[in-house]
Amino acid sequence: MGPSGGTIRRVIVSVALVLAAGVVTGCLGALLGIGGGVFLVPFLNLALGLPFRTASGISLVTVIATSSVTSASPGRLKLANLRLGMVLEIFTTTGGLVGLLFVNRFSETTLRHVFGGVMAVIAAVLLSRLDVRNVIRDPKVDVGLLGGRYHDDESGGEVAYRLKRTGVAFGVSFCAGVVSMLGIGGGVLKVPALNAWCGIPVRVAAATSALMIAATAVVGAINYFIRGDIIPELAAAAVLGVLAGSRVGFAIGARSKAKSLKLLMAVVLAAVAVIYYVVRPS
């Protein structure tokens, strides 16, 4: 006996909702370089009632799509620091492997609390550093091995930046790999930390993160797929939405100030933390 008409309608509605959520996810991911999972995971988990691990697995699939689209954008490629990204990815991938043990061992309630807690901490960091831009207006200055230069419209020309607190950058990248297995891509931790503590401008941090997050997300997505946590039709709908939303994110990001981007990211993260700790505390 085939599926009933009611079941088919529910599937169609779910796919349509996930497609729409994917558009928002892609927009946020392209705009902020954080993968978009901060929106998609709560939507799938709380709005559609999917298990947290299923929501995380589907989100990681979209992180791969977001990274592929944003990294291929000419504007983002000019901003991305390839040398810095490749060095940090070593630590992020290692953290991702550790994160797999974490998500497979703990309960869904614990994972939700960790997810919400990470969002709250990062939002607080961003709000405390809204006016810090981390640019050196003399483009000829020595930027070191992992610094760089780029054209900054807000400054009206080429600027430079240096990596500060290298050990912190490595440690944060490792932690980003761990939390990325929750379906949020790792960029949500890496971008604010590199900007707030390590001297990297937010646009450069976002572009570099977007280039890196797919490698770690692949590891997590394979794990979730093997465990049977990914629903193919919903993952496909989310990816299609992400591809469309990324276009919108590019257009908005090109016209936005760095402070506005950081404020938007902080608001999104704080809202997610409130949802998991106040609206749905357990």
JOFENRA-V387497 format. One record per backbone hydrogen bond with DSSP energy under -1.0 kcal/mol. CO is the residue of the C=O (numbers start at 0). NH is the residue of the N-H. E is the energy in kcal/mol with one decimal. If there is no record, write none. Layout:
BEGIN
co={CO:CO}
nh={NH:NH}
e={E:E}
END
This chain:
BEGIN
co={3:4:5:6:7:8:9:10:11:12:13:14:15:16:17:18:19:20:21:22:23:24:25:26:27:28:35:35:36:38:39:40:41:42:42:43:50:51:52:53:54:55:56:57:58:59:60:61:62:63:64:65:66:67:72:73:75:80:81:82:83:84:87:88:89:90:91:92:93:94:95:97:98:99:101:106:107:108:109:110:111:112:113:114:115:116:117:118:119:120:121:122:123:125:128:135:137:147:149:151:151:156:158:159:160:164:165:166:167:168:169:170:171:172:173:174:175:177:178:179:185:185:186:188:189:190:191:192:193:197:200:201:202:203:204:205:206:207:208:211:212:213:215:216:217:218:219:220:221:222:223:224:230:231:232:233:234:235:236:237:238:239:240:241:244:245:246:247:248:249:251:252:256:257:258:259:260:261:262:263:264:265:266:267:268:269:270:271:272:273:273:274}
nh={7:8:9:10:11:12:13:14:15:16:17:18:19:20:21:22:23:24:25:26:27:28:29:30:31:32:38:39:40:42:43:44:45:46:47:49:54:55:56:57:58:59:60:61:62:63:64:65:66:67:68:69:70:71:76:77:79:84:85:86:87:88:91:92:93:94:95:96:97:98:99:101:102:103:105:110:111:112:113:114:115:116:117:118:119:120:121:122:123:124:125:126:127:128:131:159:140:160:158:155:156:151:149:135:147:168:169:170:171:172:173:174:175:176:177:178:179:180:181:182:188:189:190:192:193:194:195:196:199:163:204:205:206:207:208:209:210:211:212:214:216:217:219:220:221:222:223:224:225:226:228:227:234:235:236:237:238:239:240:241:242:243:244:245:248:249:250:251:252:253:254:255:260:261:262:263:264:265:266:267:268:269:270:271:272:273:274:275:276:277:278:279}
e={-2.2:-2.3:-2.2:-2.2:-2.5:-2.7:-2.5:-2.6:-2.4:-2.6:-2.5:-2.4:-2.2:-2.6:-2.4:-1.4:-1.6:-2.5:-3.0:-2.1:-2.5:-2.7:-2.5:-2.2:-2.7:-2.0:-1.8:-1.8:-2.2:-1.8:-2.8:-2.6:-3.1:-1.0:-1.8:-2.6:-2.5:-2.4:-2.4:-2.4:-2.1:-2.2:-1.4:-1.6:-2.0:-1.7:-1.5:-3.1:-2.7:-2.1:-2.2:-2.9:-2.3:-1.0:-2.4:-1.6:-2.4:-2.8:-2.4:-1.8:-2.6:-1.9:-2.2:-2.8:-1.6:-2.3:-2.2:-1.8:-1.6:-2.6:-1.6:-1.4:-2.6:-1.6:-1.8:-2.1:-2.4:-2.1:-2.4:-2.4:-2.6:-2.4:-2.5:-1.9:-2.0:-2.2:-2.2:-2.1:-1.9:-2.0:-2.4:-2.3:-1.5:-1.3:-1.1:-2.8:-1.5:-2.0:-2.8:-1.2:-1.8:-2.9:-2.0:-3.4:-2.0:-2.0:-2.2:-2.5:-3.0:-2.0:-1.9:-2.3:-2.7:-1.8:-1.6:-2.6:-1.6:-1.1:-2.1:-2.0:-1.2:-2.4:-2.5:-1.7:-2.8:-1.8:-3.0:-2.6:-2.2:-2.7:-2.8:-2.4:-2.3:-2.8:-2.4:-2.4:-1.3:-1.1:-2.5:-1.1:-2.3:-2.3:-1.6:-3.0:-2.2:-1.6:-2.5:-2.5:-2.5:-1.7:-2.6:-1.3:-2.4:-2.6:-1.8:-2.4:-2.2:-2.2:-2.1:-2.4:-2.3:-1.6:-2.9:-2.3:-2.3:-2.2:-1.7:-2.3:-2.7:-1.9:-1.2:-1.0:-2.0:-2.2:-2.3:-2.4:-2.3:-2.3:-2.3:-2.3:-2.3:-2.5:-2.3:-1.9:-2.2:-2.4:-2.1:-2.0:-1.9:-3.0:-1.7:-2.6}
END
